[in-house]
Structures are given as structure tokens and as C-alpha cells.
Amino acid sequence: MRAMIDDVPGRLTGRVADIPLLSGATAPVTVTRVAYQTWKGLGPKNTWRKPVVGPPSAPFAELALAAHLRERGWASGWVYRPGRFLASWEPRSNAVFPADGVALFQRISRAAGQSGAWDVFAWRNGTPLFLEVKWPRDRIRPSQSRWLSEALDLGVSSDAFILVECEQLPNNAADEARLG
């Protein structure tokens, strides 16, 4: 678990979120915080009304996190649509995963339904990692709880799930708060 957490940017909050499961029980999920400065450069053509945190290739937190994980040896991408993974926004490029990673993701999706997949999927050496990005006032949805529940039922450890609380800083914020 420690190796996975060390690969995710941000500061560990020292807390665990108890995510409700279908059974009525809860699953402990590690929480980390990432602060992004407002992007001042050229933005993407379409923002999807999301906070812009980087260049057109990775303008959203989900893509910035996936890029960060790729730099650390993970196959990773933003779960852009059910079963579709993006590595880059503009120009669009798909993330590529080993067959066993895709098979696990598909098994969870079949069990949980089309919605609720966590924002970022990553895979390294047979180990999955799922990140859910939340901005202020954003909460885990029931479909995301169902997805977590089905993954756990299939044998995925709750350690493979990380809740990433994001905040956007003004451009004059301290450099150490930036991603990277």
C-alpha cells in the first residue's frame, strides 16, 4: 500500500474516508489532498466546466494525476467514458493497459453497471489503483460506492482506492503546494 500512496501526488491528510458499501458496511479509503494553481497558459477548447489545472494535453486534475502516475511507471488514464481511458485531452490519445488490467476493470464494470467507475485507473505489475477526484462540495455518489463494493467483492483491496481531494489555489500560492 505504501508504494501506491507514494506514487500519488499531494499530502496525505492522515485520515481515512469510510465509504458505504452495498452490504451496509463501510470500506476504509485513504484520502490525499492535491492543490493546483490556476492554469495561466493556453487552455483546452472544451473545459467540460471543469477547473483547468494544466495545458491542453492534461487540463483536468484526472489527466494530471494519470500523467503523474505514468511518470512513476504505472499504465494510467482518465476513465473518460465507461470503458474508455484517455491519456491526453488535446490531442486525444487513449491510455493503454495490459490485458489483465483491462480484464479486471471490465469484470468490475459488468458487476457494478455502466456508471460509477472511479476517475483514474492505473495498473502496474499486476496491481490496480483507482483514484476518485473530488473538488470542494463534491461527494462520493451511490454509483461510485457500488463500484467500490463490487471491486471489493471481486477481491480488490480497499488499499487500491484513493480519494483525492483537490483545491485550486490562486496563482500567487506557494510553489510547494503545486503538483509535482
Wavefront OBJ file of the C-alpha trace (Angstrom):
o trace
v 0.000 0.000 0.000
v 2.763 2.472 0.896
v 4.268 2.265 -2.603
v 0.920 3.170 -4.164
v 0.399 6.144 -1.853
v 3.937 7.374 -2.511
v 3.173 7.442 -6.247
v 0.124 9.687 -5.812
v 0.863 13.415 -5.566
v -0.313 15.531 -2.705
v -0.251 15.444 1.044
v -1.776 12.593 2.964
v -4.456 14.017 5.190
v -3.905 11.425 7.884
v -7.471 10.346 7.545
v -9.421 7.560 6.010
v -12.862 8.012 4.499
v -15.340 5.281 5.357
v -17.204 4.712 2.091
v -20.596 2.991 2.439
v -20.928 -0.349 0.637
v -23.930 -2.202 -0.760
v -23.882 -4.529 2.246
v -24.365 -1.654 4.676
v -20.758 -1.951 5.885
v -18.095 0.631 5.056
v -14.698 0.393 3.359
v -11.716 2.449 4.529
v -10.251 4.546 1.703
v -7.126 6.664 2.102
v -7.563 10.389 1.474
v -4.909 12.663 -0.001
v -5.104 16.343 -0.896
v -3.717 17.971 -4.026
v -3.600 21.723 -4.561
v -3.409 23.028 -8.106
v -2.624 26.566 -9.152
v -4.984 28.114 -11.647
v -3.575 27.428 -15.122
v -2.453 30.660 -16.808
v -1.391 29.271 -20.182
v -3.317 28.239 -23.258
v -6.385 26.274 -22.221
v -8.288 23.477 -23.922
v -11.017 24.173 -26.485
v -13.576 22.416 -24.291
v -13.329 22.534 -20.492
v -16.407 20.447 -19.653
v -16.904 23.143 -16.988
v -14.054 21.550 -15.014
v -11.299 23.500 -13.253
v -8.361 23.862 -15.661
v -5.110 22.885 -13.931
v -2.724 22.328 -16.844
v -2.042 22.541 -20.577
v -4.482 21.268 -23.228
v -2.890 17.803 -23.152
v -3.761 17.368 -19.439
v -6.014 20.268 -18.456
v -8.050 18.477 -15.781
v -6.986 17.002 -12.446
v -7.867 13.494 -13.636
v -5.444 13.716 -16.568
v -2.763 15.452 -14.489
v -2.954 12.636 -11.924
v -2.803 9.980 -14.647
v 0.268 11.671 -16.174
v 1.903 11.831 -12.736
v 1.357 8.090 -12.278
v 2.715 7.292 -15.775
v 5.908 9.132 -14.838
v 6.215 6.646 -11.961
v 5.821 3.535 -14.090
v 2.053 2.997 -13.972
v -0.130 2.445 -17.015
v -2.827 5.014 -16.267
v -5.638 7.040 -17.722
v -8.752 9.058 -17.001
v -11.890 6.935 -17.195
v -13.405 9.350 -19.689
v -16.439 7.245 -20.577
v -17.419 3.732 -19.467
v -14.542 1.511 -20.570
v -12.682 4.359 -22.334
v -9.419 5.633 -20.918
v -7.717 8.835 -22.011
v -4.037 9.654 -21.620
v -4.296 13.080 -23.272
v -7.132 15.556 -23.920
v -5.868 17.719 -26.813
v -4.817 15.956 -28.889
v -6.888 12.996 -27.729
v -4.980 9.816 -27.098
v -6.109 6.636 -25.419
v -4.364 5.126 -22.434
v -3.117 1.588 -22.989
v -3.277 -1.126 -20.325
v -2.101 -4.725 -20.126
v -4.815 -7.296 -20.879
v -5.091 -8.403 -17.235
v -5.719 -4.811 -16.130
v -8.441 -4.325 -18.743
v -9.992 -7.675 -17.776
v -10.226 -6.661 -14.108
v -11.715 -3.279 -14.970
v -14.297 -4.955 -17.230
v -15.250 -7.526 -14.550
v -15.876 -4.744 -12.047
v -17.849 -2.725 -14.609
v -20.037 -5.699 -15.519
v -20.832 -6.291 -11.851
v -21.372 -2.615 -10.959
v -23.066 -1.326 -14.096
v -22.041 1.305 -16.614
v -21.703 4.236 -14.223
v -19.673 4.744 -11.091
v -16.149 3.859 -12.215
v -13.575 5.901 -10.323
v -11.938 8.764 -12.236
v -8.434 7.405 -12.748
v -7.478 3.796 -13.365
v -3.853 2.712 -13.112
v -2.065 -0.629 -13.322
v 1.491 -1.683 -12.512
v 2.940 -5.175 -12.102
v -0.476 -6.788 -11.638
v -1.621 -4.169 -9.126
v -4.630 -1.925 -9.760
v -5.047 1.608 -8.472
v -8.248 3.656 -8.564
v -8.396 7.387 -7.809
v -11.538 9.418 -7.327
v -11.125 13.191 -7.730
v -13.314 15.387 -5.561
v -13.396 19.170 -5.551
v -14.967 21.144 -2.673
v -18.650 20.329 -2.160
v -18.300 17.169 -4.290
v -19.133 13.821 -2.648
v -18.957 10.119 -3.449
v -22.084 9.151 -5.400
v -24.047 5.937 -4.754
v -22.873 4.534 -8.117
v -19.241 5.057 -7.029
v -19.929 3.270 -3.739
v -21.473 0.409 -5.737
v -18.379 0.270 -7.978
v -16.099 0.100 -4.920
v -18.318 -2.553 -3.353
v -18.246 -4.749 -6.472
v -14.457 -4.372 -6.787
v -14.004 -5.479 -3.185
v -16.325 -8.448 -3.797
v -14.038 -9.428 -6.692
v -11.009 -9.431 -4.381
v -9.565 -5.955 -4.960
v -8.160 -4.499 -1.734
v -9.556 -1.229 -0.402
v -5.890 -0.122 -0.360
v -6.162 0.136 -4.162
v -8.646 3.025 -3.807
v -7.594 6.596 -3.016
v -9.838 9.613 -2.636
v -8.074 12.733 -3.969
v -9.438 15.979 -2.542
v -8.490 18.805 -4.885
v -8.393 22.518 -4.355
v -7.496 25.308 -6.740
v -5.075 27.912 -5.447
v -4.652 31.461 -6.659
v -1.637 31.944 -8.928
v 0.456 33.521 -6.176
v 0.264 30.441 -3.892
v 3.458 28.895 -2.566
v 5.360 26.741 -5.063
v 5.473 23.734 -2.737
v 1.698 23.392 -2.989
v 1.842 22.734 -6.730
v 1.575 19.279 -8.212
v 4.884 17.654 -8.933
l 1 2 3 4 5 6 7 8 9 10 11 12 13 14 15 16 17 18 19 20 21 22 23 24 25 26 27 28 29 30 31 32 33 34 35 36 37 38 39 40 41 42 43 44 45 46 47 48 49 50 51 52 53 54 55 56 57 58 59 60 61 62 63 64 65 66 67 68 69 70 71 72 73 74 75 76 77 78 79 80 81 82 83 84 85 86 87 88 89 90 91 92 93 94 95 96 97 98 99 100 101 102 103 104 105 106 107 108 109 110 111 112 113 114 115 116 117 118 119 120 121 122 123 124 125 126 127 128 129 130 131 132 133 134 135 136 137 138 139 140 141 142 143 144 145 146 147 148 149 150 151 152 153 154 155 156 157 158 159 160 161 162 163 164 165 166 167 168 169 170 171 172 173 174 175 176 177 178 179 180
